[in-house]
Amino acid sequence: MITVNIHYVTFYPVPITRGAAIAGKSHRIAATPLCVHAMPLISLFAALILVLLATRVGGALARRCGQPAVIGEIGAGLLFGPTLLTGWFPSLGELVFTAETIKPIAKAGDLGAVLFLFLLGAEFDLGSVRQRPRAVLLATKLGLALPMALGALAAWYASQRLGAPLPAMPLAFIALASGMTALPVLARIVAERGLGDTAIGAQALACAVLTDALSWALLAALVLAWMPQHDPLGLLQLGVAVGYVLALAGPVRQRLGVIGRALAEGRSRRAALELALYVAASAAASAWLGLHALLGAFAVGLLLPRDPRIVVKLQQWLSPACRWLLPCFFAAIGLSTDLGPLLAGGLWWLAALMTLVAVIGKVGGCLLAGALTRMPRREALTLGVLMNTRGMMELVVLNLGRQLGLIAEPYFSAMLLMAIVTTVMTSPWLSLIEAKDSPMKAAA
């Protein structure tokens, strides 16, 4: 009779030596369980699911309140960010919304914003802008210069009241941040309110594009002057910038014309791949040059031929991706934003001051431009209200300034709240303008 002894070996995700197994001993080896190794991936999926659900709900609630969906999407990010939940319950931040999980969500949002701005450029109607080029240029200049001047004056007054005078460079940065306009948020508002096919909608988008381009160019110059040592790559970047603009205006534009015709005629497989490469290259180049990747993507869309068949194809391909990825972009802003210092610091007067001068400067500049170009007052006011939207671009610039030491925390928090307030007030103000205009149309 043969006796068989069965020995059990407790399995953990580490190798067991052959000698120990042959010896027939039961081993419990100290090791990290598999679930612990998988925690980063579990946290990422949990964070992504929560963000997508929250942005969907937040966007729907915002629309029911007459706000653009982007307000609810930023609010969803603030809900899970350090301002609220992860600030009150740090364990939630350590478990789910960590730096490792927020970064992929932000990158997914960046991709969605790039696709959205490219699609926006392809849909952009330059004909409406050409009808009033002087009005667009003047509104851009005054809509940027006036809030910058008032913002600098307000920051100087606040620094004197706080007993800590601001140096010239931080003062210039706050002035520049006061004149920003959020192109992606403005584009969402224009699209959701059905203004995309109107002259005022096209003019607002044109002014926003020019304002952002000028603002980022000024910001690049400001950063270069602020750095204690001259960057040896500065001249290289300047040369690449010149080459980038010349390439867009010349061979890239010609090639995009060929690609556009191929898309319109149904020869889309190779053309779509080549177009995607141009969008990625332009976005990467504009980001490397110190501008935002969104402007590079918008430029490629803008250079495509104006053909409705192209727009239809691009909408079919990109709209589903934009619907899922773009909310991550705005949610990531809220996830990385902390309003605690402002709420607890008793600096509401500073936030109110910066908000007031920002609104007066932006809307007043557009009204002045409208008066000088004989634009109807209602259209000039609508343009000013749309241009007063700051949102995303403002937050991007403020975060960059904080990283470089160009803006102190009190001013950062005040400007942050200004960006949120000016974005939230846009839709109600537009509705008020439309409500006042409706009785006049009915009487006429």
C-alpha positions as CSV (number, residue, x, y, z in Angstrom):
1,M,0.0,0.0,0.0
2,I,1.3,3.4,-1.1
3,T,0.6,6.4,1.1
4,V,0.5,9.8,-0.6
5,N,1.1,12.8,1.5
6,I,-0.4,16.0,0.0
7,H,1.3,19.3,1.1
8,Y,-0.4,22.6,0.6
9,V,1.5,25.7,-0.4
10,T,-0.1,29.1,0.2
11,F,0.2,31.2,-3.0
12,Y,1.3,34.8,-3.0
13,P,2.5,36.7,-6.0
14,V,6.2,36.0,-5.4
15,P,8.2,33.0,-6.5
16,I,8.6,30.0,-4.1
17,T,11.9,28.3,-4.1
18,R,12.1,24.8,-5.5
19,G,13.8,23.5,-2.4
20,A,11.0,24.7,-0.2
21,A,8.4,23.0,-2.4
22,I,10.3,19.8,-2.4
23,A,10.6,19.9,1.4
24,G,6.9,19.7,1.5
25,K,6.4,22.6,3.9
26,S,3.5,25.0,4.0
27,H,4.8,28.6,3.5
28,R,3.2,32.0,4.0
29,I,5.7,34.4,2.4
30,A,5.5,38.1,3.4
31,A,4.6,39.8,0.2
32,T,2.3,42.5,-1.2
33,P,-1.1,41.2,-2.3
34,L,-2.1,41.5,-6.0
35,C,-4.8,44.0,-5.2
36,V,-2.3,46.4,-3.8
37,H,-0.2,46.3,-7.0
38,A,-3.4,47.0,-8.9
39,M,-4.5,49.9,-6.8
40,P,-3.2,52.7,-9.1
41,L,-5.2,51.2,-12.0
42,I,-8.3,50.7,-9.8
43,S,-8.0,54.3,-8.6
44,L,-7.7,55.6,-12.2
45,F,-10.8,53.8,-13.4
46,A,-12.7,54.8,-10.3
47,A,-11.7,58.5,-10.8
48,L,-12.5,58.4,-14.5
49,I,-16.0,56.9,-13.9
50,L,-16.8,59.4,-11.1
51,V,-15.6,62.3,-13.3
52,L,-17.6,61.2,-16.3
53,L,-20.7,60.7,-14.3
54,A,-20.3,63.9,-12.4
55,T,-19.7,66.0,-15.5
56,R,-22.7,64.5,-17.2
57,V,-24.9,65.3,-14.3
58,G,-23.3,68.7,-13.7
59,G,-23.7,69.6,-17.4
60,A,-27.3,68.6,-17.4
61,L,-28.0,70.6,-14.2
62,A,-26.2,73.6,-15.6
63,R,-28.3,73.6,-18.8
64,R,-31.5,73.4,-16.8
65,C,-30.3,76.5,-14.9
66,G,-29.6,78.3,-18.2
67,Q,-25.9,78.0,-17.9
68,P,-23.5,76.4,-20.4
69,A,-22.6,72.8,-19.7
70,V,-19.0,73.8,-19.1
71,I,-20.0,75.5,-15.8
72,G,-21.4,72.2,-14.5
73,E,-18.3,70.3,-15.7
74,I,-16.0,72.7,-13.9
75,G,-18.3,72.4,-10.9
76,A,-17.9,68.7,-10.9
77,G,-14.2,69.1,-10.8
78,L,-14.4,71.5,-7.9
79,L,-16.7,69.0,-6.1
80,F,-14.0,66.3,-6.1
81,G,-11.1,68.7,-5.8
82,P,-9.4,70.2,-2.8
83,T,-12.0,72.9,-2.5
84,L,-14.7,70.5,-1.3
85,L,-14.5,66.7,-1.0
86,T,-10.8,65.9,-1.1
87,G,-10.2,69.0,1.1
88,W,-12.7,67.8,3.7
89,F,-11.9,64.1,3.3
90,P,-8.2,63.8,2.5
91,S,-8.5,60.0,2.5
92,L,-10.6,60.3,-0.6
93,G,-7.9,62.2,-2.4
94,E,-5.3,59.7,-1.2
95,L,-7.4,56.8,-2.5
96,V,-9.0,58.0,-5.7
97,F,-8.1,61.5,-6.8
98,T,-4.3,61.4,-6.6
99,A,-1.8,63.2,-8.8
100,E,-1.4,59.9,-10.7
101,T,-5.1,59.7,-11.6
102,I,-5.7,63.3,-12.3
103,K,-2.9,63.6,-14.8
104,P,-4.3,61.0,-17.3
105,I,-7.8,62.6,-16.9
106,A,-6.2,66.0,-17.8
107,K,-4.4,64.5,-20.8
108,A,-7.6,62.9,-22.0
109,G,-9.3,66.3,-21.6
110,D,-6.4,68.0,-23.5
111,L,-7.0,65.6,-26.4
112,G,-10.7,66.4,-26.4
113,A,-10.1,70.2,-26.4
114,V,-7.6,69.8,-29.3
115,L,-10.2,67.9,-31.3
116,F,-13.0,70.4,-30.4
117,L,-10.9,73.4,-31.4
118,F,-9.9,71.7,-34.7
119,L,-13.5,71.0,-35.5
120,L,-14.4,74.6,-34.5
121,G,-11.8,75.9,-36.9
122,A,-13.2,73.8,-39.7
123,E,-16.7,75.1,-39.1
124,F,-15.6,78.7,-38.7
125,D,-17.1,81.0,-41.3
126,L,-14.7,83.7,-42.3
127,G,-17.2,85.5,-44.5
128,S,-19.0,87.1,-41.5
129,V,-15.6,88.4,-40.2
130,R,-14.7,89.9,-43.5
131,Q,-17.9,91.9,-43.4
132,R,-16.6,93.9,-40.5
133,P,-12.8,93.5,-40.3
134,R,-12.3,96.9,-38.7
135,A,-14.9,96.1,-36.0
136,V,-13.2,92.8,-35.2
137,L,-9.7,94.3,-35.0
138,L,-10.8,97.3,-32.9
139,A,-12.8,95.2,-30.5
140,T,-9.9,92.9,-30.1
141,K,-7.5,95.8,-29.3
142,L,-9.8,97.7,-27.0
143,G,-11.2,94.5,-25.4
144,L,-7.6,93.6,-24.5
145,A,-6.0,96.9,-23.7
146,L,-8.8,98.4,-21.5
147,P,-9.1,95.5,-19.0
148,M,-5.3,95.2,-18.9
149,A,-5.0,98.8,-17.9
150,L,-7.8,98.6,-15.3
151,G,-6.4,95.3,-14.0
152,A,-3.0,96.8,-13.5
153,L,-4.5,99.8,-11.7
154,A,-6.6,97.6,-9.4
155,A,-3.7,95.4,-8.6
156,W,-1.5,98.4,-7.7
157,Y,-4.3,99.8,-5.4
158,A,-4.7,96.4,-3.8
159,S,-1.0,96.0,-3.2
160,Q,-0.9,99.4,-1.5
161,R,-3.8,98.5,0.7
162,L,-2.2,95.2,1.6
163,G,1.0,97.0,2.4
164,A,3.0,94.9,0.0
165,P,3.7,96.8,-3.3
166,L,3.9,94.6,-6.3
167,P,7.0,94.6,-8.6
168,A,6.6,95.6,-12.2
169,M,6.7,92.0,-13.6
170,P,3.9,90.5,-11.4
171,L,1.9,93.7,-12.0
172,A,2.2,93.2,-15.7
173,F,1.2,89.6,-15.4
174,I,-2.0,90.4,-13.5
175,A,-2.8,93.1,-16.1
176,L,-2.3,90.5,-18.9
177,A,-4.5,87.9,-17.0
178,S,-7.2,90.5,-16.7
179,G,-7.6,90.8,-20.4
180,M,-7.8,87.1,-21.3
181,T,-10.8,85.5,-23.1
182,A,-11.5,81.8,-22.9
183,L,-11.8,80.6,-26.5
184,P,-13.0,77.0,-25.8
185,V,-15.6,78.1,-23.3
186,L,-16.8,80.9,-25.5
187,A,-17.1,78.5,-28.4
188,R,-19.2,76.1,-26.3
189,I,-21.5,79.0,-25.3
190,V,-21.8,80.2,-28.9
191,A,-22.6,76.6,-30.1
192,E,-25.1,75.9,-27.3
193,R,-27.0,79.1,-27.8
194,G,-27.2,78.7,-31.5
195,L,-25.0,81.7,-32.4
196,G,-22.5,79.7,-34.5
197,D,-24.2,80.7,-37.8
198,T,-24.7,84.3,-36.9
199,A,-22.5,87.3,-37.7
200,I,-22.1,88.2,-34.0
201,G,-21.1,84.7,-33.1
202,A,-18.5,84.6,-35.9
203,Q,-17.1,88.0,-34.8
204,A,-17.0,86.9,-31.2
205,L,-15.0,83.8,-32.1
206,A,-12.7,85.9,-34.3
207,C,-12.1,88.4,-31.5
208,A,-11.4,85.5,-29.1
209,V,-8.9,83.9,-31.4
210,L,-7.0,87.2,-31.9
211,T,-7.2,88.0,-28.2
212,D,-5.8,84.6,-27.2
213,A,-3.0,84.8,-29.9
214,L,-2.0,88.3,-28.7
215,S,-2.3,87.3,-25.0
216,W,-0.1,84.2,-25.4
217,A,2.5,86.2,-27.4
218,L,2.6,88.8,-24.7
219,L,2.8,86.1,-22.0
220,A,5.7,84.4,-23.8
221,A,7.6,87.8,-23.9
222,L,6.8,88.4,-20.2
223,V,8.0,84.9,-19.2
224,L,11.2,85.4,-21.2
225,A,11.8,88.8,-19.5
226,W,11.0,87.3,-16.0
227,M,13.4,84.4,-16.2
228,P,16.6,85.3,-14.3
229,Q,18.8,83.8,-17.0
230,H,18.2,84.0,-20.7
231,D,17.1,80.7,-22.1
232,P,19.6,79.5,-24.8
233,L,16.6,78.0,-26.6
234,G,15.0,81.5,-26.9
235,L,16.5,82.3,-30.3
236,L,15.8,78.7,-31.5
237,Q,12.1,79.1,-30.5
238,L,11.9,82.4,-32.4
239,G,13.3,80.8,-35.5
240,V,10.9,77.9,-35.2
241,A,8.0,80.3,-34.7
242,V,8.8,82.1,-37.9
243,G,9.1,78.8,-39.8
244,Y,5.9,77.6,-38.3
245,V,3.9,80.6,-39.4
246,L,5.5,80.5,-42.9
247,A,4.7,76.8,-43.2
248,L,1.1,77.3,-42.2
249,A,0.7,80.1,-44.7
250,G,2.4,78.3,-47.6
251,P,2.9,74.6,-48.1
252,V,0.6,73.4,-45.2
253,R,-2.3,75.5,-46.5
254,Q,-1.8,74.1,-50.0
255,R,-1.6,70.5,-48.8
256,L,-4.7,71.0,-46.6
257,G,-6.6,72.1,-49.7
258,V,-5.7,68.8,-51.4
259,I,-6.7,66.9,-48.3
260,G,-10.0,68.8,-48.0
261,R,-10.9,68.0,-51.6
262,A,-10.2,64.3,-51.0
263,L,-12.4,64.3,-48.0
264,A,-15.2,66.0,-49.8
265,E,-15.0,63.6,-52.7
266,G,-15.1,60.5,-50.5
267,R,-11.4,59.5,-50.7
268,S,-11.1,59.8,-46.9
269,R,-9.0,57.0,-45.6
270,R,-5.5,58.3,-46.4
271,A,-6.6,61.9,-46.3
272,A,-8.0,61.4,-42.7
273,L,-4.7,60.0,-41.5
274,E,-2.6,62.8,-43.1
275,L,-5.0,65.4,-41.6
276,A,-4.6,63.8,-38.2
277,L,-0.8,64.1,-38.5
278,Y,-1.1,67.8,-39.4
279,V,-3.3,68.5,-36.5
280,A,-1.0,66.7,-34.1
281,A,2.1,68.4,-35.5
282,S,0.6,71.9,-35.4
283,A,-0.7,71.4,-31.9
284,A,2.7,70.2,-30.7
285,A,4.5,73.0,-32.4
286,S,2.3,75.7,-31.0
287,A,2.6,74.2,-27.5
288,W,6.4,74.0,-27.8
289,L,6.5,77.7,-28.9
290,G,4.9,78.8,-25.7
291,L,1.4,79.2,-27.2
292,H,-1.4,76.8,-26.4
293,A,-1.8,73.5,-28.3
294,L,-5.4,74.5,-28.9
295,L,-4.4,77.4,-31.1
296,G,-2.4,75.1,-33.4
297,A,-5.3,72.7,-33.8
298,F,-7.6,75.6,-34.5
299,A,-5.3,77.0,-37.2
300,V,-5.3,73.7,-39.1
301,G,-9.1,73.6,-39.1
302,L,-9.2,77.2,-40.2
303,L,-7.0,76.4,-43.2
304,L,-9.2,73.7,-44.5
305,P,-11.4,74.5,-47.5
306,R,-14.9,75.9,-46.7
307,D,-17.0,72.9,-47.9
308,P,-20.0,71.6,-46.0
309,R,-19.2,68.1,-47.0
310,I,-15.9,68.3,-45.1
311,V,-17.6,69.6,-42.0
312,V,-20.2,66.8,-42.0
313,K,-17.5,64.1,-42.2
314,L,-15.4,65.7,-39.4
315,Q,-18.5,66.0,-37.2
316,Q,-19.3,62.3,-37.8
317,W,-15.8,61.3,-36.8
318,L,-15.0,63.7,-34.0
319,S,-18.3,64.7,-32.2
320,P,-18.6,61.4,-30.2
321,A,-15.0,61.7,-29.0
322,C,-15.5,65.3,-28.1
323,R,-18.6,64.5,-26.1
324,W,-16.7,62.1,-23.9
325,L,-13.2,63.7,-23.7
326,L,-14.0,67.4,-23.5
327,P,-15.8,67.3,-20.1
328,C,-12.6,65.8,-18.7
329,F,-10.7,68.9,-19.7
330,F,-13.0,71.2,-17.7
331,A,-13.3,68.7,-14.8
332,A,-9.5,68.5,-14.5
333,I,-9.4,72.3,-14.0
334,G,-11.7,72.0,-11.0
335,L,-9.8,69.0,-9.6
336,S,-6.6,71.0,-9.5
337,T,-8.2,74.2,-8.1
338,D,-8.4,75.1,-4.4
339,L,-10.6,78.1,-3.4
340,G,-9.8,77.5,0.3
341,P,-7.3,80.3,0.7
342,L,-9.8,82.8,-0.7
343,L,-12.7,81.5,1.3
344,A,-10.8,81.5,4.6
345,G,-8.6,84.6,4.0
346,G,-11.1,87.4,4.2
347,L,-10.1,88.7,0.8
348,W,-13.5,88.9,-0.8
349,W,-13.0,92.6,-1.5
350,L,-10.0,91.8,-3.6
351,A,-11.9,89.2,-5.7
352,A,-14.8,91.7,-6.1
353,L,-12.4,94.5,-7.2
354,M,-10.7,92.3,-9.8
355,T,-14.0,91.0,-11.1
356,L,-15.5,94.5,-11.4
357,V,-12.6,96.0,-13.4
358,A,-12.4,92.9,-15.6
359,V,-16.1,93.2,-16.5
360,I,-16.0,96.9,-17.0
361,G,-12.8,96.7,-19.1
362,K,-13.9,93.9,-21.4
363,V,-17.5,95.0,-22.0
364,G,-16.6,98.6,-22.1
365,G,-13.8,98.1,-24.6
366,C,-16.2,96.2,-26.9
367,L,-18.9,98.9,-26.5
368,L,-16.4,101.6,-27.3
369,A,-15.2,99.7,-30.4
370,G,-18.8,99.3,-31.5
371,A,-19.5,103.0,-31.2
372,L,-16.4,103.8,-33.2
373,T,-17.3,101.4,-36.0
374,R,-21.1,102.2,-35.9
375,M,-22.0,98.7,-34.8
376,P,-25.5,98.4,-33.4
377,R,-25.4,98.8,-29.7
378,R,-27.1,95.5,-29.0
379,E,-24.5,93.6,-31.1
380,A,-21.7,95.5,-29.4
381,L,-23.0,94.6,-26.0
382,T,-23.5,91.0,-27.0
383,L,-19.9,90.9,-28.3
384,G,-18.7,92.4,-25.0
385,V,-20.6,89.9,-22.9
386,L,-19.3,87.0,-24.9
387,M,-15.7,88.3,-24.8
388,N,-16.1,88.7,-21.0
389,T,-16.0,84.9,-20.7
390,R,-12.6,83.9,-19.2
391,G,-13.0,80.4,-17.8
392,M,-10.4,77.9,-19.0
393,M,-7.7,80.1,-20.6
394,E,-7.7,82.3,-17.5
395,L,-7.1,79.2,-15.3
396,V,-4.3,78.0,-17.6
397,V,-2.5,81.3,-17.5
398,L,-3.0,81.7,-13.7
399,N,-1.5,78.3,-13.0
400,L,1.5,79.1,-15.2
401,G,2.0,82.3,-13.4
402,R,1.9,80.6,-10.0
403,Q,4.4,78.0,-11.1
404,L,6.8,80.7,-12.3
405,G,6.3,82.8,-9.1
406,L,4.7,85.7,-11.1
407,I,1.5,85.9,-8.9
408,A,1.1,85.5,-5.2
409,E,-1.7,83.4,-3.6
410,P,-4.1,86.2,-2.6
411,Y,-4.1,87.6,-6.2
412,F,-4.2,84.1,-7.6
413,S,-7.3,83.2,-5.6
414,A,-9.0,86.5,-6.5
415,M,-8.3,86.1,-10.2
416,L,-9.5,82.5,-10.0
417,L,-12.9,83.6,-8.6
418,M,-13.1,86.3,-11.2
419,A,-12.6,83.8,-14.0
420,I,-15.5,81.6,-12.6
421,V,-17.8,84.6,-12.0
422,T,-17.3,86.1,-15.4
423,T,-18.0,82.8,-17.0
424,V,-21.1,82.1,-14.9
425,M,-22.6,85.5,-15.7
426,T,-22.3,85.2,-19.4
427,S,-25.5,83.1,-20.2
428,P,-27.8,85.1,-17.9
429,W,-26.6,88.3,-19.3
430,L,-27.1,87.1,-22.9
431,S,-30.6,85.9,-21.9
432,L,-31.4,89.4,-20.5
433,I,-30.2,91.0,-23.7
434,E,-32.4,88.7,-25.8
435,A,-35.4,89.2,-23.5
436,K,-35.1,93.0,-23.8
437,D,-34.8,92.7,-27.6
438,S,-37.8,90.5,-28.1
439,P,-40.5,93.1,-27.2
440,M,-38.8,95.6,-29.5
441,K,-38.9,93.0,-32.4
442,A,-42.6,92.2,-31.6
443,A,-43.5,95.9,-31.6
444,A,-41.7,96.4,-34.9
